[in-house]
Amino acid sequence: MNVIGGFNLVPTPLTRDQACAAKRMHARWQAHTTGNTYVLYVQNRTNDHSFRVIGHGKNPWQAVLRYYKGLENKGNWIWQCTKVVAVYSCVCDKSTQAGDLLVGQAQDRTPW
């Protein structure tokens, strides 16, 4: 039985529309994460907050473009609020360890 504490843990079956939307979103995610992996160092434009994200693409330019556009291919607020200051090769996909500097200014401090 899938009942714990009076809660039924059996998932609700998806409708046809929900299943089709999930399939399209999975295909969009697969297309968004294809290619080489890069570590993007991003800086907030309004304050000095810096962070890094993983980007995917055939080259660093495409990885940065995919970061700015996002999954919905819009991302207007990302253009206005953040800027990519450096792109590094990714040594390890799971830990976002940065390798060699490819584009931008070398970061003398780590943003995490």
N, C-alpha and C positions, 0 to 999 in steps of 0.2 A: 504494500500500500504506500502511496506517495502522500501521506498525510502526517504533518508534523505540527503539533500544537494547535490542531484544529484547522490548519491551512492546507488546502489542496495544492500540491506542487505540480500538477499536470499542466503543461502549457496549453493555452488556448490555441486552437488551430487557426492558421492564417487564412484570410479570405483570398480570393484569386487576385484582387487588386494589390493587397499587401504583399503577397508572394512575388508578383511581377515587379513591384517597386523595390523589394529587397534584392531581387536578382539584378535589376538595373544598377542599383547602388553598389552592389558587390563588383559588377563589371567596371563601373566608374572608378572604384577604389583600386582594382587591379591595374587599370590603365594609368592611374595617377602614380602608382608606386613601381612602375617598370623603369628599367634603366639602371645606370650606375648610382651609387649612394654617395651623397655629399653632406658635409656638416656645414650648415649656414649659421654664421654668427649674426644675430639680429639685435638692433638697438632701437629702443622706443624713442620716438621723436620728441615727446613732451617732457621726458625726464631721463635720467641717466641709467635706467634699467636696461640691462643687457641679458640676453639668453641665447641659446643655440637650439636649432631644430634640425631634423634630418630632412633632406630634400632628395628627390630622385629625378633623373633625366639622362639624356644622351650625353650632355655636357653641362658644365656649371651654369651657363646662361639659361638653359632650359629648366634646370633645377630651381633657380631663383624665380623664374617666371611662373613655374607651377606653384611655388610657395605664395607668391603674390596673388595669383588668381584663385587658388584653392580648388576644392572639389566642384563647386558650383560655377567655376569659370567667371567669377565676378570679382569679388574681393576688393571693392573700392576702399573700404575702411583700412585694409591692410596696407595699401599704398600710402595712405595719409598718416597712419599712426606708427609705422615701423620702417626701418631701412636695413638692408643687408649690408654689413660692413666688411665681411670677409667670407670666402668660401674655401673650405679645406676638403681634401680627400678624406673618406671615412675608412678608418682602419678596422673597426668592428661595428657591424650594424646594430648589435644589441646594446652596446654601451655608449654609443655616439662618441667614440674616441676619435679625435681629429688627427689627421696625418699631416701631409704636406700642404702648405699654402698654395692655392691655385689662383685665386683672384682676390683683390682687395688689400687692405692694410693688415699686417700681422698684429695679432692681439696680444698685448703684453700682460694682460690679466685674464683670468678665467671668469666667465659670467655666471657661474653657478654658486 
